[in-house]
Amino acid sequence: MLSRTRAAAPNSRIFTRSLLRLYSQAPLRVPITLPNGFTYEQPTGLFINGEFVASKQKKTFDVINPSNEEKITTVYKAMEDDVDEAVAAAKKAFETKWSIVEPEVRAKALFNLADLVEKHQETLAAIESMDNGKSLFCARGDVALVSKYLRSCGGWADKIYGNVIDTGKNHFTYSIKEPLGVCGQIIPWNFPLLMWSWKIGPALATGNTVVLKPAETTPLSALFASQLCQEAGIPAGVVNILPGSGRVVGERLSAHPDVKKIAFTGSTATGRHIMKVAADTVKKVTLELGGKSPNIVFADADLDKAVKNIAFGIFYNSGEVCCAGSRIYIQDTVYEEVLQKLKDYTESLKVGDPFDEEVFQGAQTSDKQLHKILDYVDVAKSEGARLVTGGARHGSKGYFVKPTVFADVKEDMRIVKEEVFGPIVTVSKFSTVDEVIAMANDSQYGLAAGIHTNDINKAVDVSKRVKAGTVWINTYNNFHQNVPFGGFGQSGIGREMGEAALSNYTQTKSVRIAIDKPIR
Ligand SMILES: NC(=O)c1ccc[n+]([C@@H]2O[C@H](COP(=O)([O-])OP(=O)(O)OC[C@H]3O[C@@H](n4cnc5c(N)ncnc54)[C@H](O)[C@@H]3O)[C@@H](O)[C@H]2O)c1
């Protein structure tokens, strides 16, 4: 009797502790009042197999509003065992549901999802501004592209074609495109909802299932939007969302034997690392990485228009844009004139509360990012770059940085070579086309380039010679859902959007039929 009591004691303590944990666990949904006064229900659990659940180890992390440095809410943090559960759910959903439904079913679900994003567009934009710090102006632009892109993916879902190949009269040969299986998707914090759509859209259109990890700092919009997947008719397990750290969730996804592909957007350093981890299981990998994109102004351009474009190219989304036009090259004959116009225009941009309808540039996403940017200001100054405007924190609360222009830079300075990922631009002078092409191409990156000129021949010539995945002529940061986007060089592998994105999510199977009675 005594020994039985002794044996039971530790078990009952464990039972009591488990019960306590169960009842003291963080909620799976919380009401949040947005800075615009609107209240909504924010899911805070991991989204696995169509349900919001607590992480197995009950770990959580706080989400901070970068505009006021206050806590928004607490979200569950996934660990390796949660990844394994989500991957198993995605694998089952792939085999038993999503890869075998008619393509029209996938198309309809993506159209529904696009409609739902449109229906909730103001809430989604406000969540994004609160979580990321970007101005409502930018967030509304993101959400508009999200619904257009999901609809575009829906349109592709029943148009995944193979080929018939002429292999002679004794055979009939064709190829078909099949989905890959479970796709691991790792996204950054600069465009949380847009990246969610760029990742899940093409994967779902082609019959794959996904386990997606949002960035630690910005998990809210992906969690909110994913509950719309069910309403849209996407079965449980097809989309799974795991907030958590890159080192734990990202690594496990990249190494998991049942994950057949990793799609990543983020820094070049992390992209390189993911490629190495994914190599052990020979996963397909697409990478959308960093950049240091040139924006070239020729003397014959419409200078006022060019100035607006180059400012938009760097200060849009607080400079947290992989293809930001962060190196400006101005032809020598108009150098001082354009620089003065750029200074005046930059100083006219309103910085501050993302919910102020007149604000163009909101907060940087995190304290870490704020300090990284301010460190680069010091680097530029110590290298001898001339500060034209900005170069300091804006206000004392919230992670705001003044739009900053450095002129008279030298091409070997760190401020010209390295990605800052903030509202800081360098300006250099050139005289000839050959000279500016050499300067523009002197980079490990090759994501985008801008050309501003009224000479169509020059524009076409330079667009052919510049090493970049996207070239904008007399415009910048101008995206369309059907136009492929991605990098040359160390800016990445593969393309997002357009038909090109879909081919990253299929594999080709060739079928050759021997014919007894040859075709004549
Ligand atoms: N190209 C882009 O769109 C982009 C986006 C975000 C950041 N950046 C650049 O990266 C710099 C650093 O930002 P960061 O530290 O958040 O970027 P990051 O590349 O470390 O993070 C991007 C995503 O990768 C995940 N991740 C991190 N380590 C991982 C790992 N070992 N395995 C798998 N996933 C991992 C993160 O959790 C996040 O979801 C920025 O200053 C900027 O220059 C570029």
Ligand as a Chemical Component Dictionary entry (heavy atoms), coordinates in Angstrom:
data_LIG
# 
_chem_comp.id                   LIG 
_chem_comp.type                 NON-POLYMER 
_chem_comp.pdbx_formal_charge   0 
_chem_comp.three_letter_code    LIG 
# 
loop_
_chem_comp_atom.comp_id 
_chem_comp_atom.atom_id 
_chem_comp_atom.alt_atom_id 
_chem_comp_atom.type_symbol 
_chem_comp_atom.charge 
_chem_comp_atom.model_Cartn_x 
_chem_comp_atom.model_Cartn_y 
_chem_comp_atom.model_Cartn_z 
_chem_comp_atom.pdbx_ordinal 
LIG N1  N1  N 0  15.713 39.557 -50.083 1  
LIG C1  C1  C 0  14.800 39.872 -49.204 2  
LIG O1  O1  O 0  13.636 40.011 -49.527 3  
LIG C2  C2  C 0  15.208 39.993 -47.769 4  
LIG C3  C3  C 0  14.227 39.817 -46.807 5  
LIG C4  C4  C 0  14.580 39.906 -45.453 6  
LIG C5  C5  C 0  15.878 40.210 -45.131 7  
LIG N2  N2  N 1  16.789 40.418 -46.097 8  
LIG C6  C6  C 0  18.194 40.763 -45.750 9  
LIG O2  O2  O 0  18.614 39.975 -44.679 10 
LIG C7  C7  C 0  19.129 40.784 -43.622 11 
LIG C8  C8  C 0  18.931 40.125 -42.313 12 
LIG O3  O3  O 0  17.538 39.925 -42.042 13 
LIG P1  P1  P 0  17.106 38.561 -41.348 14 
LIG O4  O4  O 0  18.156 38.189 -40.363 15 
LIG O5  O5  O -1 15.729 38.585 -40.829 16 
LIG O6  O6  O 0  17.069 37.649 -42.654 17 
LIG P2  P2  P 0  17.119 36.085 -42.730 18 
LIG O7  O7  O 0  17.523 35.700 -44.094 19 
LIG O8  O8  O 0  17.929 35.552 -41.605 20 
LIG O9  O9  O 0  15.593 35.696 -42.440 21 
LIG C9  C9  C 0  14.638 35.415 -43.451 22 
LIG C10 C10 C 0  13.858 34.170 -43.067 23 
LIG O10 O10 O 0  14.762 33.074 -42.967 24 
LIG C11 C11 C 0  14.608 32.421 -41.708 25 
LIG N3  N3  N 0  15.879 31.822 -41.302 26 
LIG C12 C12 C 0  16.875 32.400 -40.601 27 
LIG N4  N4  N 0  17.878 31.517 -40.383 28 
LIG C13 C13 C 0  17.503 30.354 -40.964 29 
LIG C14 C14 C 0  18.096 29.068 -41.081 30 
LIG N5  N5  N 0  19.286 28.802 -40.537 31 
LIG N6  N6  N 0  17.436 28.090 -41.745 32 
LIG C15 C15 C 0  16.233 28.352 -42.300 33 
LIG N7  N7  N 0  15.609 29.533 -42.204 34 
LIG C16 C16 C 0  16.230 30.540 -41.555 35 
LIG C17 C17 C 0  14.113 33.520 -40.798 36 
LIG O11 O11 O 0  13.494 32.983 -39.654 37 
LIG C18 C18 C 0  13.162 34.268 -41.711 38 
LIG O12 O12 O 0  11.923 33.597 -41.764 39 
LIG C19 C19 C 0  18.389 42.107 -43.825 40 
LIG O13 O13 O 0  19.009 43.173 -43.239 41 
LIG C20 C20 C 0  18.352 42.184 -45.308 42 
LIG O14 O14 O 0  19.562 42.680 -45.814 43 
LIG C21 C21 C 0  16.500 40.305 -47.410 44 
# 
loop_
_chem_comp_bond.comp_id 
_chem_comp_bond.atom_id_1 
_chem_comp_bond.atom_id_2 
_chem_comp_bond.value_order 
_chem_comp_bond.pdbx_ordinal 
LIG N1  C1  SING 1  
LIG C1  O1  DOUB 2  
LIG C1  C2  SING 3  
LIG C2  C3  SING 4  
LIG C2  C21 DOUB 5  
LIG C3  C4  DOUB 6  
LIG C4  C5  SING 7  
LIG C5  N2  DOUB 8  
LIG N2  C6  SING 9  
LIG N2  C21 SING 10 
LIG C6  O2  SING 11 
LIG C6  C20 SING 12 
LIG O2  C7  SING 13 
LIG C7  C8  SING 14 
LIG C7  C19 SING 15 
LIG C8  O3  SING 16 
LIG O3  P1  SING 17 
LIG P1  O4  DOUB 18 
LIG P1  O5  SING 19 
LIG P1  O6  SING 20 
LIG O6  P2  SING 21 
LIG P2  O7  DOUB 22 
LIG P2  O8  SING 23 
LIG P2  O9  SING 24 
LIG O9  C9  SING 25 
LIG C9  C10 SING 26 
LIG C10 O10 SING 27 
LIG C10 C18 SING 28 
LIG O10 C11 SING 29 
LIG C11 N3  SING 30 
LIG C11 C17 SING 31 
LIG N3  C12 SING 32 
LIG N3  C16 SING 33 
LIG C12 N4  DOUB 34 
LIG N4  C13 SING 35 
LIG C13 C14 SING 36 
LIG C13 C16 DOUB 37 
LIG C14 N5  SING 38 
LIG C14 N6  DOUB 39 
LIG N6  C15 SING 40 
LIG C15 N7  DOUB 41 
LIG N7  C16 SING 42 
LIG C17 O11 SING 43 
LIG C17 C18 SING 44 
LIG C18 O12 SING 45 
LIG C19 O13 SING 46 
LIG C19 C20 SING 47 
LIG C20 O14 SING 48 
# 
